[in-house]
Amino acid sequence: MEMLIVKSDVTLDEEARDKLREEVAKGFETGVMILDRGMDLLTINTEDPRRVKAIVHNLDTMKG
């Protein structure tokens, strides 16, 4: 399983997360995605969902 993680330097509410999910889906369709300052992309390739949770947790703890 390959997952795309979009990391933000700020906390997003559910509405903002939904909009970001829509933009990412459009990006896959068009092949173009624009990230604002404070955002980063990461892909994870794993068959173990616990590994995804651990990586996301580590990203959360690295927020400045």
C-alpha positions in Angstrom: 0.0 0.0 0.0 1.3 3.4 -0.9 0.0 6.4 1.0 0.5 10.1 0.4 0.8 12.2 3.5 0.4 16.0 3.3 2.0 17.6 6.3 1.0 21.1 7.5 2.8 23.3 10.0 -0.6 24.4 11.4 -3.5 22.5 12.8 -6.4 22.2 10.3 -10.0 21.9 11.2 -12.1 19.2 9.5 -13.4 21.5 6.8 -9.9 22.5 5.8 -8.8 18.9 5.8 -11.7 18.0 3.5 -10.8 20.8 1.1 -7.2 19.7 1.1 -8.2 16.1 0.3 -10.2 17.4 -2.7 -7.2 19.4 -3.9 -5.0 16.3 -3.6 -7.5 14.2 -5.6 -7.6 16.9 -8.3 -3.8 16.9 -8.3 -3.7 13.2 -9.0 -6.2 13.7 -11.9 -4.3 16.6 -13.4 -0.8 15.7 -12.4 -0.3 19.2 -10.8 -0.4 20.1 -7.2 0.6 23.4 -5.6 1.6 23.5 -1.9 1.4 26.6 0.2 4.3 27.6 2.5 4.4 25.3 5.6 3.2 22.2 3.7 5.2 19.2 2.7 4.5 15.9 1.0 5.6 12.4 2.0 4.9 9.0 0.5 4.9 5.9 2.5 5.0 2.4 1.0 4.0 -0.2 3.5 1.7 -3.1 4.1 1.5 -2.5 7.8 -1.0 0.2 8.9 0.7 0.4 12.3 3.8 1.7 10.6 1.7 4.5 9.0 0.3 5.5 12.4 3.8 5.5 13.9 5.2 7.7 11.1 2.2 10.1 11.3 2.7 10.3 15.1 6.4 11.1 14.6 5.5 13.9 12.2 3.1 15.3 14.7 5.8 15.4 17.4 8.2 17.2 15.1 5.8 20.2 14.7 7.7 23.4 15.6 
